[in-house]
Amino acid sequence: MILTKILDGIMDKQGDFEILEFIVGKRKDDQSHARLQVIGESLEHLNTILRELFRLGATVPETPEVSYTPAPRDMVLPDDFYSTTHHSTSVYMGGEWVEVKGLMMDKQIVVDPEEGRAHCKPIRLVKAGDLVVTGEKGIRIRLPERPREGVGTFEFMTSDVSPEKPAALIIKKIAEDLHRTAEEGGKIVVVAGPAVVHTGGSPSLARLIELGYVDAVLSGNALAVHDVEYALFGTSLGVELGEGATTNGYRNHISAINEVNKAGSLRALIEGGRLKEGIFYQLIKRDVPFALASSIRDDGPITEVIQSSVEAQTRYMELVEGADFVIMLASTLHSIAVGNMLTSQVKIVCVDINPAVVTKLIDRGTSQAVGIVTDVGTFLPLLVSELEKNP
């Protein structure tokens, strides 16, 4: 649908166009090609249109060298800086296309012409003298290709959000994609909110980790605290998950934090024989890395929580690097934050009972996400059941 988006983009900007050449592939593995003349009311109007089209994957016939300007100071960009998309991006430098490494959404491209390298940097890491890409020329964006006949979830689905989609079939296909990713040595990352515990899904997520389908977990203080509370006391925020009865209210929640603090860490709580099950028991036993980002509303927080948001963001970036498949479970804040760190090549499944969460994730640019509107406590056991069928 790239051509359709480009024509819409021209018309939305009140431009005009003429299709000079349109070659349609005759077989399913053939590429199609179109050459357009784009017309604006003025040079400024034309450039406004072209900026939009370049970000949709269009290129100009000639290949100008990318332009760049030194950053005037630390954390200060040249006025005409280029802001990245999450699609695969290259810059034309030294007579060849150079792939931008570490690509993320809404970041800047810093180049090293002598070494022939280009990489993404957030504004907070830009140093005085860094050569920051400016303007739009010499930049090529490649959107992910979509096969005409699907083989998995991400070709079977569209990004439309609806609770009426066939959840059982979707979960089966997600399990197949997860199993395929793991078999091929791909990296699977889970982003999770405390509702995983509240809805009774923590044993299933722990089992998912035990089965080897999780290579990193990103979350906050609450997931760990409620996971420990459930493992030690059988409650989540004082509610017995099996019966729904309130027991000791918020005291169990604080008691869980206190137990971790007494031991010194989650790992020490396990080594001391106090914590014997749960999500973080499996993570630590299997040496699966995790990052817990602090929030202003945290109780505690426990020892492992990263209390600097900048440090937490950096750790998140480290853990999602090279990810092939990301599962987002009942977390608005963490899901959208991680979505902005991923390229459009990464497969993403977002599960939430609130359709607004999935819609917001997609509207913020993570358009490749498969959205499933359901209770995460229902989704996880079904997913694990499908995965356990695999040898």
Secondary structure, 3 states (H helix, E strand, C coil): CHHHHHHHHHHHCCCEEEEEEEECCCCCCCCCEEEEEEECCCHHHHHHHHHHHHCCCCCCCCCCCCEEEECCECCECCCCECCCCCCEEEEEECCEEEEEECCCCCCEEEEECCCCEEEEECHHHCCCCCEEEECCCCEEEECCCCCCCCCCHHHHCCCCCCCCCCHHHHHHHHHHHHHHHHHCCCCEEEEECCHHHHCCCHHHHHHHHHCCCCCEEEEEHHHHHHHHHHHHHCEECCEECCCCCECCCCHHHHHHHHHHHHHCCHHHHHHCCCCCCCHHHHHHHCCCCEEEECCCCCCCCCCCEECCHHHHHHHHHHHHCCCCEEEEECCHHHHHHHHCCCCCCCEEEEEECCHHHHHHHHHCCCCCCEEEECCHHHHHHHHHHHHCCCC
